[in-house]
Amino acid sequence: MILELADIRIHAGQNAAFEEAIERGLKTVVRNAKGFQGFKVNRSIESPQRYLLQIFWDTLE
């Protein structure tokens, strides 16, 4: 399994819009990609404008 990580920082006050958009994008676009296994989005407690996106893949291809 391959783990892809993205460290994402957003503008203050945009959390709800970002969370909705990232969920929609992952569920409608990324989910259909070959080798996709799943994803997880975590919001930082210490820095509320910072998120860690994890995408799980079968292979690098």
N, C-alpha and C positions, 0 to 999 in steps of 0.2 A: 504494500500500500504506500502511496505517496501522499504527503501532507503539504499542502500549499498554504502559506501564511501571508496575510496582508495586514499591515499596521496602518489604520485609517484614522485620520484626524479631521474633525468637522468644525464648522463655525458654531460658536455658542448659540444656544437656542434652537438649533436645527435637529435635535435628537429624534424627535417623533417623526419628522419628515424623512430623515435618513433611514431610520429603522424600517419604516414602511417601504421605502424605495429598495433597500438592500434585500429585504425578504421577497418582494415582488420580482426583482431581477433574478435572484437565485432560483426561485421556484419556477419561473417561466422560461428562462434562458439557460442557465448553467445546468439545471437538473437534466436537460435533454442532451447534454454533451456526452460523447462516448467515454466510458470509463468512470463517470461520476458516481461516487458512493454516498456522499452526504456533505453537510456543512454545519458549522456552528459559528454564531456571532456572539462575541463577549464584549460587554461594555466595561470600561475601567471604573473602578470605584474611586480611585484617587484623582483621575483626570476624566470627568464625565464626557468630554468631547473626543475621547480616544476609544477606538474599538479595535478588537483583534478578530479578523475573519479567518476561519480555518476551512479549507475545502479538501475533502478526501477523494483521492483518485485511485483507480486500479493500477495504472502505469503512467509513465511520463508522456506517452504518446497522446 
